[in-house]
Amino acid sequence: MANLEKYRECIRKIITEYAQLASSNNEIEAQTIFDLEQDHYQLIYIGWQNKRRVFGPVMHFDIKNGKIWIQWNGTEEDVGEQLVAMGVPKHDIVVGFHPPYVREYTDYAVS
């Protein structure tokens, strides 16, 4: 249970920091979504840019079976390494947007 709370806090911290970076653009809103019951966490952008609609996920994390699943990372940052720097062991991080046959060649968990 202690790991679960720590993992939730690490994810919220990463998403919140990125949301604050994006808030400088007045036309695009960064929205954080934290579902603590189902352990789904997202940062999405919503708004308008150059007369075009902007809507979509920037980051999506889940916590499943005691591991952090990085389901989407639309940034140039290695959020897996950010989690490791916060004390999350690599064997508790799954890069979910990679297919299972690719995950076995990463430093992170397969599932």
C-alpha positions as CSV (number, residue, x, y, z in Angstrom):
1,M,0.0,0.0,0.0
2,A,2.9,2.3,0.7
3,N,4.2,1.8,-2.9
4,L,0.8,2.6,-4.3
5,E,0.6,5.9,-2.6
6,K,4.1,6.8,-3.5
7,Y,3.5,5.8,-7.2
8,R,0.3,7.9,-7.2
9,E,2.2,10.9,-5.9
10,C,5.1,10.5,-8.4
11,I,2.6,10.4,-11.3
12,R,0.7,13.4,-10.0
13,K,3.9,15.4,-9.6
14,I,5.1,14.7,-13.1
15,I,1.7,15.5,-14.7
16,T,1.2,18.7,-12.6
17,E,4.7,20.0,-13.6
18,Y,4.0,19.5,-17.3
19,A,0.6,21.1,-16.9
20,Q,2.2,24.2,-15.4
21,L,4.7,24.5,-18.2
22,A,1.8,24.4,-20.8
23,S,-0.3,27.0,-19.0
24,S,1.6,29.8,-20.5
25,N,-0.4,29.4,-23.8
26,N,-3.7,31.2,-23.3
27,E,-5.4,29.5,-26.2
28,I,-4.7,25.9,-25.1
29,E,-5.7,24.7,-21.7
30,A,-3.8,21.9,-20.0
31,Q,-6.2,19.7,-18.0
32,T,-5.1,17.1,-15.4
33,I,-7.3,14.1,-14.8
34,F,-6.6,12.0,-11.7
35,D,-8.8,9.0,-11.2
36,L,-7.7,7.7,-7.8
37,E,-10.3,5.0,-7.7
38,Q,-9.3,3.3,-11.0
39,D,-5.7,4.6,-11.0
40,H,-5.8,6.4,-14.4
41,Y,-3.9,9.6,-14.7
42,Q,-3.8,12.0,-17.8
43,L,-2.7,15.3,-19.0
44,I,-4.7,16.5,-22.0
45,Y,-4.5,19.7,-24.1
46,I,-7.7,21.3,-25.2
47,G,-8.3,24.6,-27.0
48,W,-7.6,26.3,-30.3
49,Q,-4.4,27.1,-32.1
50,N,-4.2,29.0,-35.4
51,K,-8.0,28.4,-36.0
52,R,-7.5,24.7,-35.5
53,R,-9.0,22.6,-32.7
54,V,-6.5,21.0,-30.3
55,F,-7.6,18.1,-28.2
56,G,-5.7,15.1,-27.1
57,P,-3.6,13.3,-24.5
58,V,-0.1,14.5,-23.7
59,M,0.5,11.9,-21.0
60,H,-1.4,8.9,-19.7
61,F,-0.4,6.6,-16.8
62,D,-2.1,3.7,-15.2
63,I,-1.3,1.8,-12.1
64,K,-2.0,-1.9,-12.6
65,N,-1.0,-4.8,-10.5
66,G,1.4,-2.7,-8.5
67,K,3.2,-1.3,-11.5
68,I,3.2,2.1,-13.2
69,W,2.1,1.7,-16.9
70,I,3.2,4.6,-19.1
71,Q,0.4,4.3,-21.7
72,W,1.3,7.4,-23.6
73,N,4.1,10.0,-23.5
74,G,3.7,12.8,-26.0
75,T,6.6,14.8,-24.7
76,E,10.3,14.6,-25.5
77,E,11.2,13.8,-21.9
78,D,11.9,10.3,-20.6
79,V,9.2,10.1,-18.0
80,G,10.4,6.5,-17.1
81,E,13.7,8.0,-16.0
82,Q,11.9,10.7,-14.1
83,L,10.0,8.0,-12.2
84,V,13.3,6.2,-11.5
85,A,14.9,9.4,-10.2
86,M,11.9,9.7,-7.8
87,G,12.7,6.2,-6.4
88,V,10.4,4.0,-8.5
89,P,12.3,0.8,-9.4
90,K,12.6,0.0,-13.1
91,H,11.0,-3.4,-12.6
92,D,7.8,-1.5,-11.5
93,I,7.5,0.6,-14.7
94,V,6.0,-0.7,-17.9
95,V,6.2,1.2,-21.2
96,G,2.8,0.3,-22.3
97,F,2.9,2.1,-25.6
98,H,5.6,-0.3,-26.8
99,P,4.4,-3.8,-27.9
100,P,5.3,-6.6,-25.6
101,Y,7.9,-8.0,-27.9
102,V,9.8,-4.7,-27.7
103,R,9.5,-4.2,-24.0
104,E,11.7,-7.2,-23.3
105,Y,14.6,-5.2,-24.8
106,T,14.1,-2.2,-22.5
107,D,15.4,-1.7,-19.0
108,Y,11.8,-1.7,-17.7
109,A,9.2,-4.4,-16.9
110,V,7.5,-6.3,-19.7
111,S,4.1,-6.4,-17.9
